[in-house]
Amino acid sequence: MAEVVAPAGLALQGVGEAAEVVEGVWQIKLPVPFPLGFVSVYLVDGADGWTLIDAGYDYPPAREAWESGALAAGCDLSRDVAGIVVTHFHPDHVGAARWLQEVSAAPVFMMEAEIPFARRLWGSPDAGPFVGLLVRHGMPPEMAQTAAEAMRSGLPLPEEILPLQPGEKVPMGDGSARIIHAPGHADHQLVLHDEGRRVLYAADHLMLGITPNIGTWPETEPHPLARYLESLGSMRGLDADLVLPGHGPVFRDLDGRIGELVEHHAERLETMRAEITAAPESAYAVSRKLFRGALTLQQQAFALAETLAHLDHLVLEGRARSLEGAPVTYEAS
């Protein structure tokens, strides 16, 4: 698929640094200890204090970047923060929320359904269901055990998290932003539409240069790819001139990027269907053909989850069927 949507040419600072994206809105590229390199968090200035969007991964380099980046923006984390909005439960977005709450004494907000889900997942992690999913779909048991244990460690969350609802407006600088439910990458992910500034804080729903992992996990609600594509479609024509994602470059052409993502998944579905046309294959076998190269065990687990979501979508569309066995296999129909 040819890339047609170009970066906006804004927020070109290095990892660990802050830059003003539009007046009153700053981006800090917080380092993360995995191949993505950084996660973008945003600080929005207002008369009643700063609103922080996402918290980043909690480890010393990210805390240092928070402190220096906030200082560059003119925000004293210990005095000036009015609220912290976390877009979803993944550790590079919620990880430092407890630390930020302790430093700032500011309230933390998440989508209401995400709060008990995150507490259950990170409060008493159990790798068993994850191992079972991976093995059921073809990953060798020892590999599955190692990958699942590494990805299901505990994570301290803020003592109090306040709920947000789709359609609700939250203070954002001197205006407000509307909460939009954006499932797919995470069942209860939210994005924020600042209609006054015509800005979309897109989290991991819409990114440029990379596509979000749309995966089937033990805790995933049914048909994540179908829900993701439906959500993308609902955002066409949204009044936003600038998209501020969780990873990758800032960009402007929202509808153009939506079209690219829809086309990407259509092509990926066709490729997967071709793989299972000659003979039934497990999701793990298909993933190893589509996601080539020297992948870590965790990356292989992500690849398997993404492959499984696409095979599920083919079944949903009637273009494939699943065959129970050890492992489960899929064949074209």
N, C-alpha and C positions, 0 to 999 in steps of 0.2 A: 504494500500500500504506500503510495507516494505521500509524503508529508506536505501539506499545503498550508497549514496554520503555522505562522512564524512567531517566535518569541516577541514580546513587547519591547525588549531592549531596556527594561527596568530591573532594579534589584540585581545588579551584576556583581555585588560584593562577594568576597570569598566566604568559605565556611567558617563559622565562628564570629562573623561580623554582621552589623546591622546597617540597613539603608532605608531611607524614606521612599515609599512607593508612590503614594499620592499625599497631598497635604494632610497631615495628622495621622497617617497610617504608616507604620514601620514594619519591616520584615527582619527577623533574625534567622539566619541559617544555623541551626543548632547541629553540632556533630552527632552522629549515631555510630555505634560500633558494629556496623554491618555494611554490605556493599552499596547501599543507596547513598551513603556519604553524609547526607544531612536531611533534616526535616525542617520545613519552614513554619515558624510561628509568627503571629502578628500582634502588634500593639496598636490600639486605636485610642487617640487622645480625646478627652472630653472635659467639660467644665467640672464634672463630678468625679473625675479620675480616669484612669486608663482601663480599657477592657483588653484582656489578653485572650487570644484565640489559640488554643492548644498549648500543651505544656512541655512536649519533647520527652526524650529518653532520659531517665534519671541516672546520670553518672557524672563524675567531676568535670570533664571537659564541657559538658552541656550546661552545668550550673555556672561555670566561669563565663561561658558565652552569654547566658541570660544576664548575668550581673553587668558585664561590660556593654552588651548591646542595649539593655534598658537604660543604662547611664548615658550612652550616646544619643538615645532618643529623648532624654530629659525626663525619664521615669525613674523614680526612686521605688524599687520593689517593696521596701518596707513601709512606705507611707502613701503611695499614689495609686495603688491598684484598686479599682472599684469592683471588678469581677473577672472570673476566669471561666471561659467557655471551652469545654473539651468536646471535640467533634465525634470521637468514637473510642473504643476500649483498647485499641492496640497500644503496646507499650511505648512506641515512639510518639504517641500523642497524649496519653494519659499518665505516662510514667512519672514525670516530675510534678504532677498536680499536687500531691501531698506536700512536697517540699515548698512549692510556691504558696500554698495555702498557709503553711506555717510561717513563712517569711513575711507574707503580705497581710495575713488575717482577712483576706478577701474571700467571698463565697465562690464555690466551684459549681458549675452547672453542666449537666449532660441531658441528653434525651431521656425521658422518664424510664422507658423500657430498658435502656442501657445500664441504668444504675444497679439494679439487682443482678443483672446478667454479669456485669463486670465484677461485682463483689463475689458472686458464686465462682466465676472462672479463676480469678486471681487470689481469692481468699483461702481456698482450700483446693489447690490444683490436684487433679487426678489424671494422670497420663493414660490410664487404662482404656477409656473410650476412644482416645485418639489412636493408640496403638491398634486397637481392634479395627478401626476404620481403615488405617493404612494397610494392615495385613489382609483384611477382607478384599481389598482392591489391588492386591498383588505385590506390595512391598515386602521384601524378606523380613521375617520377624525381628531379627537382631537389629537391623537397620531401623525398623519402625520404632523399636523400644528406645534406641539412642536418640532419634530425632524427636520423638514425642516428649521424652523427659527434658530435653533441652528447651523445648518450646512451651512447656507447661509449668514453669517455675512460679513461685509466688511473687506478688507485687503489692506493696503497701499503697492503699488508696486513701484519699482524704477521709477524715472522720465523718464529715457531712458533705453530701453532694445534693444539690437542689435540682428538681426536675424541670425540664422544658418540654413543651408540646409542639407538634407541627402546626405551623400557622401563627404561633405566638411571636410577638415582637419584643425584642430585648434591647435595652439601651446600648447604643454603639456610638461612641464619641458624643457629638452633640445631636445625634439623630437616633435612629433605631435600625435594627436589621430583623428580617423575617426568618424564622426557622423553617427549613425545608427538610423533610425526611428524605434521605438519599441512600436507600439500601443497595446491597450488592457486594461491595467490599466488606462491609459490616452491616448486619441486619438493622441496627438502630443508629447508623451514622447520620449526622446532620450536616447541612451546609447552611451558610448565612448569606442572605441577600440584603445588602445595604442599598435600598432603593434611592436614597438621597444622593449617595456618591456614585451610584450605578456600578457597584462592585459586588462580585460574588466570591466569598471565601469558600473555596471548593473542596477543602480537605483532600481526601484521596479518591474522590468521586470522578473528578475531571483533572487530568494532568497532561502535560505536553511532553512528547518524547518517550514517555513510558505509559503503559496501561496498568490500571489497578488490578491487583490480584482478585479475581472473582472466583472464590473457591467454595467447595462443599467440605465443611468441617463437622465434627460430631455434634456441635451445638447449633449448626446453621439451620435456619428455617427453610422449607422446601423451595426449590427452583430459584437459586440466587441469581443466575444469569437472566432469567425471564424478568425478575424484579428489577435488576439493574438496567436492562434495556428499556423497560417501561418508565423507570425514573428518568433516564436520559431523554426519552421522548417528551416527557412532561416539562422539561426545561427548555425546549426549543422556543425561541422568541422571548426568553426572559430578558428583562430590561437591564442588561449588564454590559458595560463597555470594557471592563477589566476583570480577569479571572485570576485570583490569588490561590494557587494550589498548595497542598501539603508537601509536594516534592516537585522538582523540576522548575522550568522557567515560568515566569509570569507571562500571560498571553491575553489577547483581546477577542479573538473570533470564537465566541462561545458556540454558535450554531455550527461553524465549520469544524470545530473539534468534536462536537457531538456526532457529526456525520462521519468523521474519521473513525471514531470509536465503534460506531455501529457497523461500519464496513469491516473493521478489523475483526470483530467477533463473527461476522458472517463468513469471512474467509477462514477463520480458525475452525468454525463448525464444519465447513466443507472439507478442510484438511483432515480433521478427525474422522469424519464419515468415510473418507477415502481409505484411511488406515484400517478401518474395521470392515471394509467391503469384502476383501478376499477371505477372511476368516475371523472368528471372534477373538478379541484380545482384551486383556485386563486394562484398567485405567492406568496402572503403573507402567505397563509395557508401552502403551500409547504415549504416555508422558515422556518416556526416555527417548522416543523417536522425535518428538516435537521440541523438547527442551534439551538441546544437545550441549556438549561441553562439559567441563569439569565442575559439576555442581556440588556444593556442600550437601550434607544430609538434610539440613533444614530447607535448602533451596529445592531439593528433590521432593520434600513433603509439600512445599508450596506448589510445585509443578503438578504433583499428583492431585492436589485439591482443586486446582484450576482445570485440569483435564477432566476430572470427575464432574465438575459443574457444567462443562460443555457437553459431555456425554449425556448427562441428565437432561440437558436442554434438547438434544437430538431425540431422546426418548419422548419428551414432552410434546415435541412437534410430530411425532410418529415417523421419524426418519431413522430410528434405531430402536433396538430392544435390548434389555438386560437379561442375562442368563445366570440364574443362581448357581453357585458352585464355589469351589475353593481354589482360586479366587473367583469373584464375580467377573463375568466377561460381558462384552458388548458386541453386537453385530448389527450391520446395516439392515434396514427394512424398507 
